Amino acid sequence: MSRHDMSYNLNHMTVINLQEKFQLFSDHWHPRIIGELNGQLVKIAKIQGEFIWHSHENEDELFMVIEGTLWLDFRDKTVELNPGEIIIVPRGVEHRPRTEGEVKIMLFEPAATKHTGEVEHELTRNEQKHI
């Protein structure tokens, strides 16, 4: 990497304040893109209630809880995630996120990841915008 390339990268780094980003929207189950790195999208979402069973055939998915408690149902068990905890759901593993109240999460997933995998549902959000 040349000095010019490094200077360009350093000049375009910005601090992302999660609380400020979460204040920009109020709807649930509609991830917003807050960053990109190495072909991965960094997304945040507010979720509440029960999502749908789905899987991602070709992509792993990382969930990080920022606020609240998230339960991830798998066909053979349920995992509880609390603030500051993460889980990586391997590609092809069917899962269903659910909550009892509003939960704020961050997701890391490849840019090609479809919101609900191959399942089309009223909660599917194929268009996700940068905020």
Residue pairs with C-beta under 8 A, 6 or more apart in sequence:
16 34
16 35
18 34
18 44
18 66
18 104
18 106
21 32
21 34
21 44
21 131
22 44
22 46
22 66
22 104
24 32
24 131
25 32
25 46
25 131
26 46
27 46
28 45
28 46
28 47
28 48
28 49
28 102
29 45
29 47
29 48
29 51
29 123
29 125
30 45
30 125
30 128
31 43
31 44
31 45
31 107
31 115
31 125
31 128
32 43
32 44
32 45
32 128
32 129
32 130
32 131
33 41
33 42
33 43
33 128
33 129
33 130
33 131
34 42
34 43
34 44
34 130
34 131
35 41
35 42
36 42
36 111
39 110
39 111
40 108
40 109
40 110
40 111
41 107
41 108
41 109
41 110
41 111
41 113
41 128
42 106
42 107
42 108
43 106
43 107
43 108
43 109
43 128
44 66
44 104
44 105
44 106
44 107
45 104
45 105
45 107
46 102
46 103
46 104
47 70
47 97
47 99
47 102
47 103
47 105
48 99
48 101
48 102
48 103
49 98
49 99
50 96
50 98
50 99
51 96
51 97
51 98
51 123
52 96
52 116
52 119
52 121
52 123
53 73
53 94
53 95
53 96
53 119
54 94
54 95
54 96
54 116
54 117
54 118
54 119
55 91
55 92
55 93
55 94
55 95
55 117
56 89
56 91
56 92
56 109
56 113
56 114
56 117
57 91
57 92
57 117
57 118
58 91
58 110
58 112
59 91
59 109
59 110
59 112
59 113
60 88
60 89
60 90
60 91
60 109
61 88
61 89
61 107
61 108
61 109
61 113
62 86
62 87
62 88
62 89
62 107
62 108
62 109
63 70
63 72
63 81
63 86
63 87
63 88
63 89
63 97
63 105
63 106
63 107
64 84
64 85
64 86
64 105
64 106
64 107
64 108
65 81
65 82
65 83
65 84
65 85
65 86
65 103
65 104
65 105
66 83
66 104
66 105
66 106
67 83
67 103
67 104
68 83
68 99
68 101
68 102
68 103
68 104
69 80
69 81
69 82
69 99
69 100
69 101
69 103
70 80
70 81
70 97
70 98
70 99
70 103
70 105
71 78
71 79
71 80
71 81
71 97
71 98
71 99
72 78
72 79
72 81
72 87
72 89
72 95
72 96
72 97
72 98
73 95
73 96
73 97
73 98
74 93
74 94
74 95
75 94
79 87
81 87
89 95
114 126
115 124
115 125
115 126
115 128
116 123
116 124
